[in-house]
Amino acid sequence: MAHPTFVVVDVQERLFNVMDVDKRDDMVTNIKILITAALRMGAPVLLTEQYPKGLGRTLPEVRALIEGVTPLEKTAFSCCGADGFMDRLRSAGGDHVILTGIEAHVCVLLTALDLLAAGFRVSVVGDAVCSRRVANMEIGLGQARQAGAVITVTETVVFQLLGRADTDAFREVSKLLR
């Protein structure tokens, strides 16, 4: 069975700084846990940046975990509208995409809707996304759910990816969840 593809949407310096202060640090912590688990289990990770000239680059602490992944620059709000995104996604294999990032009700939601329309299974990690306002985040997650995406949390995704507790991968990755 193919691993899901993890997509980190627009976790950029200037966007991060205007996100909900109570949620943004947990979002980054959870994205780092998800990236670490994905890489440990051999799952592909894709990274996008919305207009990096104006919004800055991906946060350094996220970037450091996936140095080998070239960010896909975009101006379309949906990642699916970015040149090369669908090609990268298809070359990663599988039909399940796990979305994280900024903003839950704009780029993450619009990507989820386009992926669902293209026949992918989509999960949005509710504690690994953020918006400027909590209400917008909640409405964005609700709309994604109504459209057919699964709304989940970091721990669930990590344990699904690991599958069992009697492995070295579990012993390594579970430490991140404490």
N, C-alpha and C positions, 0 to 999 in steps of 0.2 A: 504494500500500500504506500502510495506517495505521501511524503510529508506535506503539510500545508505550507503555503508561501506567506511569509510575514512581510507586511508592508508598513514602513514607518513614514507617515505622511507629514511633511512640512514642520518638523520639530526644530524650528529656526530661532536664532537669537532674538530678533525684534518681535516675532510673534509670541515667543515664550514670555517675554517681559510684560505683555498686556493680557495674558491669560489670568483666569481666576486664581488669586493668590493662595487660596486654601486648597486648590486641587493640583496646581502645576508641578510642584515638587514630587508629589506621589506619582503623577503621570510619568515623569522622567525616570524615577526609581523603577516603576513597573515596566517601562519600555526597555530599560537596561536588563532587567531580569529576563524578559521575553527574548531579547536578542541573544543573551548568553545561553539560554536553554535551546533556542533554535539552532544556534551554531554548534552547540555540543551534540545535538541530535542529528546534525546534517541537513537541517531544513533551510531552504533558501530565504534570504532577506533582501528586500528591495527598499530603496530610500528615495524619497522625492523632496525637492525644494521648490517652493513657490517663489518665483521672481527673486532669486537670491541677491541681485544687485540692490534691491530695495529693502528686502526683509532679512538679509544676512544669511549666513550658512547654518547648517545643522549644528546644534549645541555640541561643543567639543567633547563632552563626556559620553555622548551618544556616538559621535563620529569615531572616537577612539576604539570602540568595540567592533566596528565594522570598516576598518581602514581599506579593506580590499573591495568594498562595494562603492562603485561610482554613483553619486547622487544623480538622479534624473531631474534636470531643471525643467520647470513647467510654468506656463501662464494660465493654462486651463485649470478650472477649479477641481474637476474630476481628474484623478490620475490617469484614467482611461483616455482622456483627451490629450495627454502629453505624448509627443512623438517618441516612439520606441517603448512605451510602457507595456502595451499589450504583447509586444514581441518578447520582451524580457520575461513577462509573466508566463507566457506560453512555453518559453524555453526552460523555465523552472520546473514545468511539469505539474501534474495534479490539477484538481478542480476546486480546491479549498483555499480561500484567501483569508488571512487574519489581519485586520486593520487596527492600527494604533495611530495616534498623533493629533494634529491640530488642523482646523477646528472641527469638533464633533458634528456640528450642524451645517458645515459648509463642505470643505474638501473631503473629509472622511465620509460624510453622508452621501455626497454626490458620487464619490468613487464606489461606495457600497451599492447604490442604486444602479449604476452602470454595469458593475460586475454581475449583479443579480440578473439584469436584463441579458447579459452575455452568457448566462448559464452556469456561472460559478456559484459554489456554496460560499457564503460570506459569514464570518464572525467578526464582531466589533468588540474589542476589549474595553468594557466600560470604565475600568479604573486606569486605563492607559490611553485615554483621550481627554481632551480638555476644550473648553470654549472660554471666551471672555466672560460670559455670564452663565451661571449654573442652569438657569431656566432654558437657555438656548441649547446647552449640552443635553439636558434631559429630553427636550423636544426632539433634538436630532437623533438621539438613541431610540426614542419611541418611534420616530418615522422609519428608521432603519429596520426596527423589529417588525413594524406593520408591513413593510415591503418584503420581509422574508429573511432578513439577517438574524443570526443568533447573537444576542447580547450576552457577553460572558465576562469573567474576571481573570486576572493574571494567574492566580493559583490554579484555577480550573484548566486553563490552557496548558500550563506547565505540566500538571499531572497527566493530562491527556497525552501530551507529547511523550512523556517518560513511560507511561503505560504500566510500570511495575516498580516496586520498591527494592527489589533485590539486585540492583545493578550499580555499577560505578557511576553511571550518569546520574542516577537518582541521588546517590550520596553526595556528589559534587553540587548538583543544581539545587537540591532541597535546602542546602545551607543558605542560599540566597533568600529563601522565603521566611526565614526566622526573624 
